[in-house]
Amino acid sequence: MTLPQKAMEVSHYDKAPGHWIFAQMGKRVLRPGGKELTQALIKNLHIQSSDNIIEFAPGLGYTANLALQHHPSTYIGVDADSEAVTRLTKKMGGSNRRFVNGNAGKVDLVEGRATKLYGEAMLTMHADHRKTEIIREAIACWNLEGCMPFTNWG
């Protein structure tokens, strides 16, 4: 995956998110288990054309791209980084797929919408009280009959 140069720029390393620093150095999959775990996650979700998917923190779009190859009914990626949302919208947006700028702890989407909701390596970046907020919001956005995996350590 090639990123636009602007997405790769880090002007203040002391304030930059760690994943952007790693991305500038060429690292594209920043999660426990690497690409293999991500591919297994998407494979085991058994995404179908009837699924409504929500992804928390799609970031560079690697997992979103894998999920979208299964042609779900809808896909919504929620990311706190507005530049990532803009870049992903240009690259992968469409009539049934969108990327929104938002906080995973307060998504403001229709409750009970997602048949599949997932996030990768994002909870580890938050304090315990934020993890609780994010998990509560995930449950509120999920229809309780589908699948809600998160890949995290710590």
C-alpha positions in Angstrom: 0.0 0.0 0.0 1.4 3.4 -1.0 0.6 6.4 1.1 0.6 10.0 0.0 3.7 11.8 1.1 1.6 14.1 3.3 0.2 11.2 5.3 3.8 10.1 5.9 5.1 13.4 7.2 6.0 13.7 10.8 7.2 17.2 11.8 7.2 16.8 15.6 8.3 13.3 16.7 7.7 14.1 20.3 4.0 14.7 19.6 3.3 12.3 16.7 1.3 9.2 17.2 3.6 6.2 17.3 1.8 4.4 14.4 2.5 7.4 12.1 6.2 7.3 13.0 6.3 3.6 12.2 4.4 4.2 9.0 7.0 6.8 7.9 9.6 4.1 8.5 7.8 1.7 6.2 5.8 -0.4 8.8 2.2 -0.8 7.5 0.6 -3.4 9.9 0.9 -2.3 13.5 -0.9 -4.9 15.5 -0.1 -8.0 17.6 0.2 -11.0 15.2 0.9 -8.9 12.2 -0.8 -9.4 8.8 -1.4 -13.1 9.6 -3.7 -12.2 12.5 -5.5 -9.6 10.5 -6.1 -11.9 7.6 -7.3 -14.6 10.0 -9.6 -12.1 11.7 -11.3 -11.1 8.4 -11.5 -14.7 7.1 -13.1 -15.9 10.4 -15.6 -13.0 10.3 -17.2 -14.8 7.3 -18.3 -11.4 5.8 -21.3 -11.7 3.6 -23.2 -9.3 1.3 -25.9 -8.9 4.0 -23.4 -7.7 6.7 -23.3 -4.2 8.1 -19.7 -3.6 9.3 -18.3 -1.0 11.6 -14.5 -0.8 12.0 -13.0 1.3 14.8 -9.7 3.1 13.9 -9.2 1.9 10.3 -6.0 4.1 10.2 -4.0 3.2 7.0 -6.9 1.1 5.6 -5.2 -2.3 5.4 -8.0 -4.2 7.3 -10.7 -2.1 5.7 -9.5 -3.1 2.3 -9.6 -6.8 3.2 -13.1 -6.5 4.6 -14.4 -4.5 1.6 -13.2 -7.3 -0.8 -16.1 -9.3 0.6 -18.6 -6.7 -0.5 -20.6 -6.2 2.7 -24.0 -4.4 2.5 -22.5 -1.4 4.3 -19.2 -0.5 5.9 -18.4 2.4 8.2 -14.9 3.1 9.4 -14.7 5.4 12.5 -11.3 7.1 13.0 -10.3 10.0 15.3 -7.7 11.2 12.7 -9.5 13.5 10.2 -6.6 13.3 7.7 -6.9 9.5 7.7 -10.7 9.8 7.2 -10.1 12.1 4.2 -7.5 9.8 2.7 -9.6 6.7 3.2 -12.7 8.3 1.8 -10.8 9.3 -1.4 -9.3 5.8 -1.8 -12.1 3.5 -0.7 -15.3 5.5 -0.1 -18.5 4.8 -2.0 -22.3 4.6 -1.8 -22.3 1.8 0.8 -19.0 2.5 2.4 -18.0 5.6 4.3 -15.4 6.8 6.7 -16.3 9.2 9.5 -14.3 11.3 11.8 -15.2 10.3 15.4 -14.3 9.0 18.8 -14.7 5.3 19.3 -16.0 6.1 22.8 -18.9 8.1 21.3 -19.6 7.1 17.7 -23.1 8.7 17.2 -24.2 6.0 14.8 -27.5 4.2 14.8 -27.6 1.6 17.7 -27.9 -2.0 16.8 -26.7 -1.4 13.3 -23.5 -3.5 12.9 -23.7 -7.3 12.3 -19.9 -7.3 12.5 -17.9 -4.7 14.4 -14.1 -4.9 15.0 -11.1 -2.9 16.0 -7.4 -3.8 15.9 -4.7 -2.8 18.3 -6.5 0.3 19.4 -7.5 -0.5 23.0 -3.9 -0.8 24.1 -3.4 2.9 23.3 -6.0 4.0 25.8 -6.3 4.3 29.6 -8.6 1.7 31.3 -11.5 4.2 31.6 -11.3 4.9 27.9 -11.2 1.2 27.1 -14.5 0.8 29.0 -16.1 3.7 27.1 -15.0 2.2 23.8 -16.3 -1.3 24.6 -19.6 0.2 25.8 -20.0 2.1 22.6 -19.1 -0.9 20.5 -21.8 -2.9 22.2 -24.3 0.0 21.6 -23.4 0.0 17.9 -23.6 -3.8 17.5 -26.8 -5.8 16.9 -25.8 -8.5 19.5 -26.3 -11.3 17.0 -23.2 -10.9 14.9 -19.5 -10.9 15.8 -17.4 -8.3 17.6 -13.7 -9.2 17.7 -10.9 -6.9 18.9 -7.2 -7.8 18.6 -5.3 -6.3 21.5 -2.7 -7.0 24.2 -2.7 -5.3 27.5 
